[in-house]
Amino acid sequence: MAAGRKTKDAREGGFLWNAFYKYLAGPATTDNAIEGVTPEARAAWERDLAARKEWSRRQRERKRAEREGRRGAA
């Protein structure tokens, strides 16, 4: 190996190998993965998302109140 030359990792492949892997041998795709396979799974996902959004909203409000409290005390 010449000084300063980087050898290509065999896992990177080339253009043809990448195209082959992407279109023919790549990972399987799952339709409707987010929704889940059942209406119950989708409902559970939606409840979880709503709970996470509510938690984030409460954290933002708490931090905002702390900032306002520090501002008023200063």
C-alpha positions as CSV (number, residue, x, y, z in Angstrom):
1,M,0.0,0.0,0.0
2,A,1.4,3.4,-1.0
3,A,1.8,6.0,1.7
4,G,-1.2,8.3,2.2
5,R,-3.6,6.1,0.1
6,K,-6.7,4.8,1.9
7,T,-7.9,1.4,0.9
8,K,-11.7,1.1,0.4
9,D,-13.6,-1.0,2.9
10,A,-14.9,-4.1,1.2
11,R,-18.3,-3.6,2.9
12,E,-18.8,-0.2,1.1
13,G,-18.9,-2.0,-2.3
14,G,-19.2,-0.1,-5.5
15,F,-22.0,1.4,-7.6
16,L,-23.2,-1.9,-8.9
17,W,-23.0,-3.8,-5.6
18,N,-24.9,-1.0,-3.9
19,A,-27.6,-1.0,-6.6
20,F,-27.9,-4.8,-6.4
21,Y,-28.3,-4.7,-2.7
22,K,-30.8,-1.9,-2.6
23,Y,-33.1,-3.3,-5.3
24,L,-32.7,-7.1,-5.1
25,A,-31.1,-8.3,-1.9
26,G,-31.9,-5.4,0.5
27,P,-33.9,-5.6,3.6
28,A,-37.6,-6.4,3.4
29,T,-40.1,-3.5,3.6
30,T,-43.1,-3.6,5.8
31,D,-46.3,-1.8,4.7
32,N,-48.1,0.2,7.3
33,A,-45.3,-0.3,9.8
34,I,-46.2,2.7,12.0
35,E,-49.9,1.9,12.1
36,G,-49.2,-1.7,13.2
37,V,-51.0,-4.8,12.1
38,T,-54.2,-4.3,14.1
39,P,-56.4,-1.4,15.0
40,E,-55.6,-1.9,18.6
41,A,-51.9,-1.5,17.9
42,R,-52.6,1.8,16.1
43,A,-54.7,3.0,18.9
44,A,-52.0,2.2,21.4
45,W,-49.4,4.0,19.3
46,E,-51.7,7.1,19.1
47,R,-52.2,7.0,22.9
48,D,-48.5,6.8,23.5
49,L,-47.8,9.6,21.1
50,A,-50.4,11.8,22.7
51,A,-48.9,11.1,26.2
52,R,-45.4,12.0,25.0
53,K,-46.7,15.2,23.5
54,E,-48.5,16.1,26.7
55,W,-45.4,15.3,28.8
56,S,-43.3,17.6,26.5
57,R,-45.8,20.4,26.7
58,R,-45.8,20.2,30.5
59,Q,-42.0,20.3,30.6
60,R,-41.9,23.4,28.3
61,E,-44.5,25.1,30.6
62,R,-42.5,24.2,33.7
63,K,-39.3,25.6,32.2
64,R,-41.1,28.7,31.0
65,A,-42.5,29.3,34.5
66,E,-39.0,28.8,36.0
67,R,-37.6,31.4,33.6
68,E,-40.4,33.8,34.4
69,G,-39.8,33.3,38.1
70,R,-36.1,34.0,37.8
71,R,-36.9,37.1,35.7
72,G,-39.4,38.4,38.2
73,A,-37.0,37.8,41.2
74,A,-34.1,39.6,39.5
